[in-house]
């Protein structure tokens, strides 16, 4: 009798243990949401943030299976997100605003670069150090990228007519080659990306003329998504932005770890030392004075409003379709 009772108790204990474990296993085995993040360009420093977040498991912890795709310019990525072929985009937010003002169903859920890294740059030996020095020079641009979208604005703000500058077109590598070989005097690029690559390629110092220092101080890189996702699956947006915020904070603490995570995933993404320099310059653009004590992506709406003013005054945006900052950027999906 004692043996039978002991056996029954053992079976009962096993059953209870099974029921206790089952919910945990079911939760662990719950399929993750497949999410595609399309970047603004080929891999370079600032993208390392998202690879660090993925390596540290921030996205997996939020139930997200994240795929990261390279882009071919902010305008191209905006089109992909609008067509729902990418869940989120990481692009120049002012490029998205121009598209949204014309009816594209897009909205930004957070701005990471709150100071623009856009620059026109050339070898220092050319002595091109101010906007007016650009007159009569040849500039290499990539049609469709964020800088080509803002280039007319830069010229107008600095009272330079388009016909006073010669423009040649090419992809990222073609632009670098053109300046290195003397076929162009300058190129449009990010100060923490192309400026470093040009210096590495030529072994010569480079002088960037930052748009932000020359009358075009706009918000820059951030997360965008299709407006429908904000209402159809707001929880996914919140989880994605929570993971991305943690990733940005981790990159701020250790730019080196971010670069290593990207190189681990894509060994040909660049030279480690160069990428680290670029990543350190990238995290320096995460905050303005107004947002210095806040978590990444929490842009000041005044900064967005100022960017809208510039687009109306110089960037070809119709004042009648300008709208409010909240029409283009929302902070509702960011963690506190």
C-alpha positions in Angstrom: 0.0 0.0 0.0 2.8 2.4 0.9 4.5 1.6 -2.4 1.3 2.3 -4.3 0.8 5.6 -2.5 4.4 6.6 -3.2 4.0 5.8 -6.8 0.8 7.8 -7.1 2.4 10.8 -5.4 5.3 10.6 -7.8 3.0 10.5 -10.9 1.1 13.5 -9.5 4.3 15.4 -8.8 5.5 14.7 -12.4 2.2 15.9 -13.8 2.3 19.1 -11.8 5.8 19.8 -12.9 4.8 19.2 -16.5 1.9 21.6 -16.3 4.2 24.2 -14.6 6.9 23.9 -17.4 4.5 23.8 -20.3 3.4 27.5 -20.2 7.1 28.6 -20.0 8.0 26.4 -22.9 5.0 27.6 -24.9 6.1 31.2 -24.2 9.7 30.5 -25.2 8.7 28.8 -28.4 6.3 31.6 -29.4 7.2 32.6 -33.0 8.9 36.0 -33.3 7.6 38.8 -35.5 9.8 39.0 -38.6 10.8 42.6 -39.1 12.9 44.1 -41.8 14.9 47.3 -41.2 16.1 48.9 -44.4 19.0 51.3 -44.0 19.6 54.5 -45.9 22.8 53.3 -47.5 25.6 50.7 -47.8 26.9 49.7 -44.4 29.0 52.3 -42.6 29.6 53.5 -39.0 26.2 54.7 -37.9 24.5 51.5 -38.8 26.5 49.6 -36.2 24.0 50.6 -33.5 21.4 48.1 -34.9 23.8 45.3 -35.2 24.9 45.8 -31.6 21.2 45.7 -30.5 20.7 42.5 -32.5 23.9 40.8 -31.1 22.9 41.8 -27.5 19.5 40.2 -28.0 17.5 43.4 -27.5 15.2 42.7 -30.4 14.9 39.0 -29.6 13.9 39.9 -26.1 11.1 42.0 -27.6 9.9 39.0 -29.7 11.4 40.4 -32.9 13.4 38.5 -35.5 15.2 41.4 -37.1 16.6 41.4 -40.6 18.8 44.4 -41.6 19.1 45.3 -45.3 21.4 47.8 -46.9 19.8 50.8 -48.7 20.6 52.8 -51.8 19.6 56.2 -50.6 17.0 57.6 -48.3 14.4 58.3 -51.0 14.7 54.7 -52.2 14.2 53.3 -48.7 11.2 55.6 -48.1 9.6 54.2 -51.2 10.2 50.6 -50.0 8.6 51.4 -46.6 5.7 53.1 -48.3 5.2 50.0 -50.4 5.4 47.8 -47.2 8.4 45.8 -48.7 10.3 46.9 -45.5 8.7 47.2 -42.0 10.9 50.1 -40.9 13.4 52.3 -42.5 16.4 54.2 -41.1 16.8 57.3 -43.3 17.1 61.0 -43.3 13.8 62.2 -41.8 13.6 65.4 -43.8 13.6 63.3 -46.9 10.7 61.4 -45.5 8.9 64.6 -44.6 9.1 65.9 -48.2 7.6 62.6 -49.4 4.9 62.5 -46.7 3.9 66.1 -47.5 3.1 64.9 -51.0 1.0 62.0 -49.8 3.4 59.2 -48.9 1.9 57.2 -46.0 5.0 57.5 -43.8 5.8 58.8 -40.3 8.9 58.8 -38.1 8.8 57.1 -34.8 12.0 58.6 -33.5 15.0 60.8 -34.7 18.4 59.5 -33.8 20.6 62.1 -35.5 19.4 65.4 -34.2 22.2 67.4 -35.8 22.8 66.8 -39.5 26.0 65.1 -40.6 25.5 66.2 -44.2 28.5 67.9 -45.8 30.1 68.9 -49.0 33.8 68.0 -48.8 37.0 67.9 -50.7 40.7 67.6 -50.2 42.1 70.4 -47.9 44.7 71.2 -50.5 42.0 72.6 -52.7 41.3 75.4 -50.2 37.6 75.0 -50.4 36.5 75.9 -46.8 33.3 78.0 -47.1 30.1 77.7 -49.1 31.1 80.5 -51.5 34.3 78.6 -52.3 32.1 76.0 -54.0 31.1 78.4 -56.9 32.7 77.2 -60.1 33.6 73.8 -58.7 32.6 70.3 -59.7 30.6 68.3 -57.1 29.9 64.5 -57.2 26.5 63.5 -56.0 24.4 60.3 -55.8 20.8 60.9 -57.1 18.2 59.7 -54.7 20.2 59.8 -51.5 19.4 62.2 -48.7 22.1 64.7 -49.5 21.0 65.1 -53.1 17.6 65.9 -51.7 19.0 68.6 -49.4 21.6 70.0 -51.8 19.3 72.5 -53.5 18.3 73.8 -50.1 22.0 74.2 -49.1 22.7 76.2 -52.3 19.6 78.4 -51.9 20.4 79.2 -48.2 23.9 80.2 -49.2 22.8 82.3 -52.2 24.4 80.0 -54.8 22.7 79.4 -58.1 22.6 75.8 -59.3 24.2 76.8 -62.6 27.2 78.2 -60.7 28.2 74.6 -59.7 28.8 71.6 -62.0 27.3 68.4 -60.8 28.4 64.9 -61.8 26.5 61.7 -60.7 27.7 58.4 -59.3 27.3 55.9 -56.5 29.3 56.1 -53.3 32.5 54.6 -54.6 32.3 56.6 -57.8 32.1 59.8 -55.8 35.2 58.9 -53.8 37.1 58.0 -56.9 36.1 61.2 -58.7 37.5 63.4 -55.9 40.6 61.2 -55.4 41.4 61.2 -59.1 40.7 64.9 -59.6 37.6 64.5 -61.8 35.6 66.3 -59.2 36.6 68.9 -56.6 34.0 67.9 -54.0 31.5 65.3 -53.1 28.3 65.2 -51.0 28.8 62.9 -48.0 28.4 62.4 -44.2 31.1 63.8 -42.1 31.5 60.5 -40.2 31.5 58.4 -43.3 32.7 59.6 -46.7 35.1 62.2 -45.1 36.9 59.4 -43.3 36.9 57.1 -46.3 38.2 59.9 -48.6 41.1 60.6 -46.2 41.9 56.9 -45.9 41.8 56.5 -49.7 44.1 59.4 -50.4 46.2 59.7 -47.3 45.4 63.5 -47.4 43.4 65.7 -45.0 39.8 66.4 -46.0 37.8 69.6 -45.3 34.1 69.0 -44.8 31.7 72.0 -45.0 28.8 70.8 -42.8 25.3 71.8 -43.8 24.5 72.3 -40.1 27.2 75.0 -39.9 26.1 76.7 -43.1 22.4 77.5 -42.5 20.9 74.1 -43.0 20.7 72.7 -39.4 18.1 70.0 -39.8 17.1 66.8 -38.1 18.7 63.8 -39.8 18.7 60.0 -39.5 15.8 58.3 -37.8 13.3 55.5 -37.9 10.3 55.6 -40.3 7.4 53.3 -40.9 4.1 53.0 -42.8 1.3 54.9 -41.0 -0.9 51.9 -41.1 1.4 50.0 -38.8 1.0 52.6 -36.1 -2.7 51.7 -35.8 -2.7 48.0 -37.0 0.2 46.8 -34.7 1.2 49.6 -32.3 2.6 47.0 -29.9 5.2 45.9 -32.5 6.2 49.5 -33.1 6.7 50.0 -29.3 8.7 46.9 -29.0 10.9 47.8 -31.9 11.6 51.3 -30.6 12.3 50.0 -27.1 14.9 47.6 -28.5 16.4 50.3 -30.8 16.6 52.8 -27.9 18.5 50.2 -25.8 20.8 49.6 -28.8 21.5 53.3 -29.2 22.3 53.6 -25.5 24.7 50.7 -25.7 26.4 52.2 -28.7 26.9 55.5 -26.8 28.6 53.6 -24.0 30.8 51.5 -26.3 31.2 52.6 -30.0 33.8 49.9 -30.3 31.4 47.1 -29.3 28.9 48.4 -31.9 31.5 48.3 -34.7 32.7 44.8 -33.7 29.1 43.6 -33.8 28.6 44.9 -37.3 32.0 43.5 -38.5 31.1 40.1 -37.0 27.9 40.1 -39.1 29.5 41.7 -42.2 33.4 41.4 -42.1 33.7 43.5 -45.3 31.7 46.5 -43.9 34.9 48.5 -43.5 38.1 49.0 -41.6 37.7 48.7 -37.9 39.7 51.7 -36.8 38.0 53.9 -39.4 34.5 52.7 -38.4 35.2 53.4 -34.7 36.1 57.0 -35.5 32.9 57.3 -37.5 30.9 55.7 -34.8 32.2 58.1 -32.2 31.3 61.0 -34.4 27.9 59.4 -34.9 26.9 59.2 -31.3 27.9 62.8 -30.9 24.9 63.6 -33.1 22.3 61.8 -31.0 21.4 64.8 -28.9 20.9 68.6 -29.0 21.1 70.7 -25.9 17.3 70.4 -25.5 17.5 66.6 -25.5 20.8 66.1 -23.7 19.3 64.4 -20.7 16.8 62.3 -22.6 17.0 58.8 -24.1 18.0 58.5 -27.8 15.3 59.1 -30.5 13.4 61.7 -28.3 13.8 64.7 -30.6 12.6 68.2 -29.6 9.6 69.1 -31.6 10.9 72.6 -31.9 13.8 71.1 -33.9 11.3 69.4 -36.2 9.4 72.6 -36.6 12.6 74.5 -37.5 13.3 71.9 -40.1 9.8 72.3 -41.6 10.4 76.1 -41.8 13.6 75.5 -43.7 11.9 73.2 -46.1 9.2 75.7 -46.8 11.6 78.7 -47.1 14.2 77.0 -49.2 13.4 73.4 -49.9 10.4 73.6 -52.2 7.8 72.5 -49.7 4.4 74.2 -50.3 3.4 76.2 -47.2 -0.2 75.0 -47.7 0.9 71.4 -47.1 3.5 72.1 -44.4 1.4 70.8 -41.5 2.6 70.5 -37.9 5.7 68.6 -36.6 3.3 66.0 -35.1 2.1 65.2 -38.6 5.5 63.8 -39.5 7.1 62.7 -36.2 5.6 60.9 -33.2 7.2 60.2 -29.8 4.3 58.1 -28.6 6.0 54.8 -29.3 9.2 55.5 -27.4 10.1 54.2 -24.0 10.2 56.6 -21.1 
